[in-house]
C-alpha cells in the first residue's frame, strides 16, 4: 500500500470510479413527517443515496443480495467510491462483486446531500441521534428502495456504530454484520472528550454566533481539525510520510485549511453530538446474525488497551472480534476504509453467514 491517506476522523478522499464495476445510480427519497427521538419532526426528510448493481429476489420475494455500507462522521456514501475501497470490493470476482450484489451507499442524516443543518435551519435543525439515522436508513431501504432484507450490513467508524444498532434494532433483517473501527459501548473517556473538544472549539469561536454566522468560524474549525488529526492519524505512517519539520509544516499549511473549507460548522457540531446516546451494550444479546467486528491496533479512537471489544463480543451469539496488528498496511483509524487489509475477514464472514441461510 503506497498511497497516502488523510488523517481526519473519516477519510475524505477524492472519489475515483473504478472502471471494473458498473457506474453508481444516484437517487433521493423523501421520508414524510419524520419524527426524531428528541420529539422534533420534519415534514420532509431528504435522504440521498447511491446504488450499484440490481436487487435480486428469491421465489418468496425476499431480496437476497442487498449490501448496506454506511460512512463515518462528516463523510458521505460517495466517499466509498475510491480505488482503495470500491476498487478492491465491487469489481468482477471481488468479494462484493456488483454483478452479484446490490450495493447501497446512503448519506446519513446531517451528511452529504441528505437533510442537514446547513440547508437553512442551522441550529434549529432537529437534534438527531444515531437511532434516528438508523431509522431513516431503514425507511429508505424498505419504503424508498423496497428492500426487505440485507445480505450484509457494514459500516466504518460512525457507520460501524450504526451497524451494531442495526443488528439489535432489526435483528431479523440481515444475514451478516461487519462493524469496522468501533466499540459497542457508550462513548466515554477520551473518545467523548475528543468530541466535546471539537464541539467546544467551534462554539467558542466568536464568529460562530450561536450558529447564525455570516462567515465561517475558521479559527474554531481549525482547532477542531487539529484535535481530529491527532486522534485519527497513525504515528507510524505520519512519521514515514512527513519525516522532516518542513514537510509537516507544509502539510499543515495546505491540508488543514482545505479540510476546514470543506466543512460546515453547524453540520459538524450536529454530527459529533449525534453519538451522545449511543450505547448498544445492553442489547447485544438481541443480535442474531453472524457479526465480525474489526479494529486496528493503531486506532487511537478505539485503542486496544481498553479491551472493550474483546469483552463485549462475548455477548453476541455469533460474534467474533479481530484486532489487526500494526503494520505498514494499517492507517490508524482510517484502516476501516482499506479492504486490502481486512478483506480476508469479510470473506470469512460471507462464507459463515452463507452457511447459516
N, C-alpha and C positions, 0 to 999 in steps of 0.2 A: 504494500500500500504506500504510494508515494505522494498522493495528493495532500495538500494542507487543508485543514478544516477550521472553521470558525470556532472560537472558544465560548460563544454565547450559550445561554441556557438551552435554547432549542436551536440546533444547527440551522442556519439560514443560508442556504446555498442556491445559486442561480440554477433554475430548472434546466436540465439537459434531457431532452426527449430522446431516449434510446430508439434507434431505428429498428430494433429487433422485436418490438411489440406494437400492437395496434394503438393508434392515437387515442388519447382520452376523449371522452364526451363530457361536456360541461353542462351543468344544469343548476337551476334554483327552484326550490319548493317553498311554499309559504304555509306555515303552521298557523291556523286561525285561532284566535283567542287563547294564546299560550299563557298558562299560569305558572308562576315561579314559586319555589319553596318559600320565598320571603312573603308571599301573599300578593305580590305585584303581578301585573299581567300586561301583555302586549296584544293588541287586536290582531297584529300580523307579525310573525317572527320569520324572517328570511333565513333560509338555510341553503348555503351554496355547497356544491359537491362536484367531484369528477368521478367518472366510472370508466373502467377499461374491461372489455370483453362483454359477454352476454350471460344473463342468468339462465340456468337450466333446471327444469323441474322433473321430479320423478313421476311415476304413474299416479301418485296421490296428490300431485300438485305442489309438493314441497320443494322449495329451492334447495339444491344440494351443493352448489359451487360458489356461493357468495362469500367474499372475504372483506371484512371491515378493518381498515387501518386508520388509526387516529393519531394526530400530530401532538407535538408538545406545546408548552406555554409560549405564546406570541407567534406561533407558527401558523401553517395552513396546509391543507391537503396537497396543494401543488408542490410543496416542499419535498415530497417523496419522489418527484419526477426527476431524479438525478441518476447519473450513470452509476454512482456508488450504491444506490438503493434499488430503484426500478430496474436498472441495467443488470443487476445481479439476481432479480427475482421474477420479473414479469415476462421475460423472453421465452421463446420456444424451448421446451425441455427443462426450463428452470423450475424452481420449487413452486412458484405461484404463476405458472405459465398462463398468460391471459387468454390463450385459446382454449384453456380448460376451466379457468376460474373467472368469476365476475368480481372485479376489484372495485371497492367503493372507498373513496377518499374524501370525507366531508371536511368542511371548515366548521369548527366548533363555534358555538355562540360566542360572540365577542372577538372573533378572529376572522382573518381573511375577508371574504366577501359576504359572510353571514352578518346578521344584525349585530351591531356593536355600538358602544357609546359615542364614538366619533361620527356616527351617521347624523348626529344632531342633538340627541338628548343629553349627551355628555354625562355628568354625574347624576342625572335624573334617570338614566337607564336602569332597568331592574337589576337588583344586586344578585346576579346569577351565581349558582354553585355547580360543583361537579355533578350532583344529582340532576340538576336542570339540564346540563349539557348532554348527559347520557340519555335522559328522557327525550330530548329534542332529536338526537340521532336515531333513537328507536322509532319515533314518529316519522322521521324522514324515510327510514327503511320500510316500515310497514305500510304507511299511508301514502307516502310520496313515490316510492320505488316498487311497492308491492312485493317486498322481500319478506317471506315468512319464516326464514331460517338462515343461519350463518354457518358456513363450514369452519370459519376461523374468525376470532376477534383478536386483533393485535394492536398494540399502541406503543409509542415511545414517550418516555417522561410523563407529562400530563396525560397523554394518551394511554400510557401504561397504567396509570392510576384509574383512568376510566375503564380499562379492561377488567380490573378487579371489581369495580362497581357493576359493570355489565354482568359478570359471572354470577353475582349473588342477587342482582335485581331481576334478571331474566334467565334463570339457570337452565331452562329447557330450550333456549333459543339458539344455542351454538353447540358445535361438536368439539371445539378446542379453543383455548385461550393462551395468549403469549404476551405478557407484560414485559417490556424492555426498559430497564432503568427506573426502578421504583421500589417502594416498600409498602406493604398493605396495612399500615397503621396511621393513626393521626399524625399530621405533620407537626413536629415539635422540635425542640433542641435547636441546633444550628440551622437546620433547614427552614424552620419558621422564622428564626431571627434574620436569615438572608432575605426572606420575602418581606419582612417588616422594614428592613433597611432599604430595600428597593422602593417600597411604597413611601416611606418617610422621606427619602431623598427627593422624590418628585413633589410631594405635598409641602415640603418645607421651602421649596423654591418660590420666592415671591411672585414670579411670573406665572405660576400655576393658577393663582387667583381662584381657589376652590373649584377648579375645573373649567372656569369660564375665561380662559386665557385668549389674548389676542395674538400672542406669539408663543411658540413652544417654550416650555421651561427647560431650556437646553442644559443649564447647569445641573438641575436635578436629574434629568435623564442621563447626563454624562456620569454622575456619581452612581446611578443605578447600574449603568453598564460596567463600571469599574468593579462593583460588587459581583456582578454576574460573571465577569471574566475570571475572577479568582476562583469562584466556586465550580465553574463548569469546564475549566481547562485541564489539560493533562500536564503536570510538571515535566515529565519526561519529554513529551512532544514539543512543549513550548521551548525547552532548553535546546532541543535539536533544531527547531525552526528559526529561533532567534538567539543565536549563541553570542551576540555582542550587544553592548549597550545601544549602539547606534541603530541596530536593527529593531530592537524593542521600541525605541523612541519613535522611529519612523512608522512602525506598525501602529502605535498608539495615535499618531497624528492623522493617520488615514482611516484605519479600521473603526475606531471608536466613533468619530464624527459621522461616518457613513451609517453605522448602526443606529445612532441617535436620530438621524434624519429619517430613518425608515420606521420609527415607532411613534405612535400617538400616546401622549402621557396618560390620558384617562383610560384608554384601552388597556394600557399596561397595568395600571392600578387594579382595574377590574379583573384582569387575567390572573394576577397573583393572589388577589383576595378570594377568588373563586374556590381556592383549596381550603378555606377556613373550616368547613365542616366535614372534610374528607376523613373517613375512618372506617374502612371495610373490615377491620379486625373482628368485631362481634359477629359478623355474618359470614365469615369464611367457610364455615361448615355447610352453608347453603349451596356452594359451588359444586356442580355435578360433573361438568365436562373436564377432561384432562387439561391440566394447566402447567405450562412450562415458564417459570419466571427466570429472567436472565439479567444479571447485573455485572458490572465490570469492577475489578479491584481498584482501579484508579479513578473511580467515580466519587468525587468529593461531595456530591449532593446526597448520595446514598453510600456512605463509607462502609466498607466491610466490617470494620471493628465493632460496629453496633450489633451485629449478629441478629438483626431483626428478621430478615427474610428466612434464614435458617430455622429460626424458632417458629415463625408463623406458618410456614409452608406445611407443617405437620397437621394443621387444622383443615387443610384442603384434602378431600378424599383421594383425588387423583392428581395431587400436586407434586411438582418437582422444582427445585431451585438449583440454578447453575451460577457459580461465581467465576467469571472469566479472569484468568491471571493477567497481570500487567505484561504487555509485550510491545514489540514495535508496531503491532497492528491495532492495538487499542487506542482510544482517543478520549479517555476520561468519560464524562457523562455522555459525550457525543458518540460513544461506541454503539449506542442504541440504533444509530442510523447506518450501521455497517454490516449488512448481512454476510459479507465475506468473512466476518469474524465469528458470527453466531449462527450462520445458516445451517450447520450440521444439526443443531438442536431443533430448529424448525422442522427439518426433515424427519427427525425422530418423533416430534410431536404429531406431525401429519400422519405418520405411519401408525403410531399408537392409537390416535383417535379414529383412524380409518377402520382399525380392527374392532373398535367398540360400536361402530354403526350397525 
